[in-house]
Amino acid sequence: MVNLDGTLFIQIVNFLFLIWALNLVLYKPIRRILSERNEKITGLETVIDSSETKAVEKDLALKSGIKKAREIGLKEKQALENEAREEETRIIEKINEKARKDIAEIRDKIAADADVARQALLKEVEGFAEDISRRILGRAV
């Protein structure tokens, strides 16, 4: 048979004291450390998520910047090519104009030289005609 005497109350008090002491010394620090660890992990997860979001945003911004830079570069390239074509056209027009002027001057000079030669030949034609007729006829005309 079980006797319920004063030792039962001492054992209950001893058990409650042991639970209180274990809670104070062992369980609360462990729960506090686990809670801090959980908060730290949650904070790190938040930082990781925000870093991933920022990385994606920066990647998109970089791609967008590269795309814009390529578009700007292409536009500038086309503008420079158009400008170069216009400059080439102007230079060719200048060269053609100079060539036309030179050709006109040369034609004028040739015409002038031909006129001078014609005038010189016209002056000598009578002498040539007289010389030819003298040779053909054998006498002076």
C-alpha positions as CSV (number, residue, x, y, z in Angstrom):
1,M,0.0,0.0,0.0
2,V,1.1,3.5,-0.7
3,N,1.5,5.8,2.2
4,L,0.8,9.4,1.6
5,D,2.9,11.2,4.1
6,G,4.9,14.5,4.2
7,T,7.6,13.2,1.8
8,L,5.1,13.3,-1.0
9,F,4.8,17.1,-0.6
10,I,8.6,17.4,-0.3
11,Q,8.9,15.5,-3.6
12,I,6.3,17.7,-5.3
13,V,8.1,20.8,-4.1
14,N,11.4,19.3,-5.1
15,F,9.9,18.5,-8.6
16,L,8.5,22.0,-9.0
17,F,11.8,23.5,-7.9
18,L,13.7,21.3,-10.4
19,I,11.3,22.4,-13.2
20,W,11.7,26.0,-12.2
21,A,15.5,25.7,-12.0
22,L,15.7,23.8,-15.4
23,N,13.5,26.4,-17.0
24,L,15.6,29.2,-15.6
25,V,19.0,27.6,-16.4
26,L,18.4,25.5,-19.4
27,Y,15.1,25.9,-21.3
28,K,14.8,29.8,-21.4
29,P,18.4,30.3,-22.7
30,I,17.8,27.6,-25.3
31,R,14.5,29.1,-26.4
32,R,16.0,32.6,-26.4
33,I,18.9,31.3,-28.6
34,L,16.4,29.5,-30.9
35,S,14.3,32.7,-31.1
36,E,17.3,34.9,-31.9
37,R,18.5,32.3,-34.5
38,N,15.0,32.3,-36.1
39,E,14.9,36.1,-36.2
40,K,18.4,36.2,-37.7
41,I,17.4,33.6,-40.4
42,T,14.3,35.6,-41.1
43,G,16.3,38.8,-41.4
44,L,18.9,37.1,-43.7
45,E,16.1,35.7,-45.8
46,T,14.6,39.2,-46.1
47,V,18.0,40.6,-47.1
48,I,18.5,37.8,-49.6
49,D,15.1,38.4,-51.2
50,S,15.7,42.2,-51.4
51,S,19.2,41.5,-52.8
52,E,17.7,39.2,-55.5
53,T,15.1,41.8,-56.3
54,K,17.7,44.5,-56.6
55,A,19.9,42.3,-58.7
56,V,17.0,41.6,-61.1
57,E,16.2,45.3,-61.3
58,K,19.9,46.2,-61.9
59,D,20.1,43.4,-64.5
60,L,17.0,44.8,-66.3
61,A,18.3,48.4,-66.0
62,L,21.7,47.2,-67.4
63,K,20.0,45.4,-70.3
64,S,17.8,48.4,-70.9
65,G,20.8,50.7,-70.8
66,I,22.7,48.5,-73.2
67,K,19.7,48.5,-75.6
68,K,19.4,52.2,-75.4
69,A,23.1,52.7,-75.9
70,R,23.0,50.4,-79.0
71,E,20.0,52.3,-80.4
72,I,21.8,55.6,-79.8
73,G,25.0,54.2,-81.3
74,L,23.1,52.9,-84.3
75,K,21.4,56.3,-84.8
76,E,24.8,58.1,-84.5
77,K,26.3,55.6,-87.0
78,Q,23.5,56.2,-89.5
79,A,23.8,60.0,-89.0
80,L,27.6,59.8,-89.6
81,E,27.1,57.6,-92.6
82,N,24.5,60.1,-94.0
83,E,26.9,63.0,-93.3
84,A,29.7,61.1,-95.0
85,R,27.5,60.4,-98.0
86,E,26.5,64.1,-98.2
87,E,30.2,65.1,-98.0
88,E,31.1,62.6,-100.6
89,T,28.4,64.0,-102.9
90,R,29.6,67.5,-102.3
91,I,33.2,66.5,-103.1
92,I,32.2,64.6,-106.2
93,E,30.1,67.6,-107.3
94,K,33.1,69.9,-106.8
95,I,35.4,67.6,-108.7
96,N,32.8,67.3,-111.5
97,E,32.4,71.1,-111.6
98,K,36.1,71.6,-111.7
99,A,36.4,68.9,-114.4
100,R,33.7,70.7,-116.4
101,K,35.5,74.0,-116.1
102,D,38.8,72.5,-117.0
103,I,37.3,70.7,-120.0
104,A,35.5,74.0,-121.1
105,E,38.8,75.9,-120.7
106,I,40.7,73.2,-122.7
107,R,38.0,73.3,-125.4
108,D,38.2,77.1,-125.5
109,K,42.0,76.9,-125.7
110,I,41.9,74.3,-128.4
111,A,39.3,76.3,-130.4
112,A,41.5,79.4,-129.9
113,D,44.6,77.5,-131.0
114,A,42.7,76.1,-134.0
115,D,41.6,79.6,-134.9
116,V,45.2,80.8,-134.7
117,A,46.4,77.9,-136.7
118,R,43.6,78.5,-139.3
119,Q,44.5,82.1,-139.5
120,A,48.1,81.2,-140.0
121,L,47.2,78.6,-142.6
122,L,44.9,81.1,-144.4
123,K,47.8,83.5,-144.6
124,E,50.0,80.8,-146.1
125,V,47.3,79.3,-148.3
126,E,47.9,81.8,-151.2
127,G,51.6,81.0,-151.0
128,F,50.9,77.3,-151.0
129,A,48.4,77.6,-153.9
130,E,50.9,79.6,-155.9
131,D,53.7,77.2,-155.1
132,I,51.5,74.2,-156.1
133,S,50.3,75.8,-159.3
134,R,53.9,76.7,-160.2
135,R,55.0,73.2,-159.7
136,I,52.1,71.7,-161.6
137,L,52.3,74.2,-164.5
138,G,56.0,74.5,-164.3
139,R,55.8,78.3,-164.5
140,A,54.8,81.2,-162.4
141,V,51.2,82.2,-162.4
